[in-house]
Amino acid sequence: MTDPDRPLVYVVDDDEALRDSLRWLLESAGHRVATCASAEAFLATYAAEQGGCVLLDIRMPGMSGLQLQDELKRRGHAIPIVFITGHGDVPMAVNAVKKGAFEFIEKPFNAQALLVLIDHALDIDAKARRAAARFGRLTKREREVMDCIVAGKRNQDIAAELSISIKTVEAHRAAVMWKMGVDSLAGLVKLVQSAGTPRRK
């Protein structure tokens, strides 16, 4: 049963002993934990509305951790991923981070360093979900205006592009800032980036 208000740390690894030790470590730090023996098992149980992060082995039989990362991206799921790697996997993990993974940690890892990483990943996920909820309050036109604002366009350019008056742009701009809970362009841009929300083409 999902509970978006209580984040869940997924541990996805084919090593049962490692899964058990990570569950113990994470639960002892107060986290909710779900373990999966494969990427396929994770995909069968993961609910996108559930807040959390994934602690993911980079090499597994069947679908690898990297393939799971690609599949989550294809499905539009932006849950933070912390890869667990062996020494020889570091170049792959660096590439995974470049493709959007949150971070990687190398075996044998320091328990405290891992807990700090997990806390950071959960914080990032919570902020992104709060931002996404704010986006959901925007009308289609407000979203269009916001995309133009974030792209650095001036009010008169936005008015011309959307075939509306400058006064209407100003009204939508004010509504966007209020609904998004920001008071500056910089704040709005940061919020859009934190949510990973694609802009209108």
Buried (B, 14 or more C-beta within 10 A) or exposed (E): EBEBEEBBBBBBBBBEEBBEEBBEBBEEBEBBBBBBBBBBBBBEEBEEEBBBBBBBBBBBEEBBBBEBBBBBBEEEBBBBBBBBBBEEBBEBBBEBBEEBBBBBBBEEBEBEEBBEBBEBBBEBBBEBBBBBEBBEEBEEBBBBBBBBBBEEBEBEBBBEBBEBEBEBBBBBBEBBBEBBEBEEEEEBBEBBEBBEBEEEE
